[in-house]
Amino acid sequence: GLSLNPEGPSPLSSGKATLENTGVITLANSNANYDTMVIGMQLESTNSSFGMNSELINSGTINIETTKSNGSYGKATGMQINLSNINSNIPNTLVKVGNINIKGVGGPSLYGLIFGSIQNTGLVNSKIIVDGSGGLINLEASGSVGVQINRVNKPQTSVNGLENFKNLSILINGGNQVGLARYTEEANEN
C-alpha cells in the first residue's frame, strides 16, 4: 500500500507532507497462505527529533477482500497510524479515513483502522486527528473490527484518547463484528 513518514529535515520545518489515495486499493489474499500483515495506507512513526505537519487522506476506497479464514490469512488493515513514545515531537497530522470495505471470510485479524501500537511501554501525546467525514467503514466479513484504538494515544491536553477521533461512520453489516475496540493492558494508562 501507501506509507507516509512525517520526518522533517530540521526543527523549523514549515512544509507539510501529504499523501492521498484517489483510486482503489484492494488487499486480496487469493489462494496463498501466508502469515504477514498487509496495509492499505499507513502513517509511519518517526524516531527523528524533527516532525513535519502532515495529511494522510483516503479520498478513494480501500477494499479488503478475503477468502481465507483467520489463521491462514494473517492480518489486513485498511489504514494504520503508527505512534511511538520514543519521540514527543509528533507533528500535527490529519488522517481522513474515507471509504474502507471489509468483505469475505474474516477473522479477528481484519481491521478498518488501527490507531497506535500495543508494543509501546507508555502513552504518546498525540496531535493526530482522525476524521471520518464523508467516509464509511463497512464491515461485511465475520469477525472484522472497524476501528481498534491501542493503548498509546491521547491528545496532549487530555487523558481521553477518543478525542483524537471525529465523524466516524461504521456500518456493521453482518454478524460477529466489532465497530470500535479499545485495547489496553494497563487500565490506568487510558
Disulfide bonds with the S-S distance in Angstrom:
none
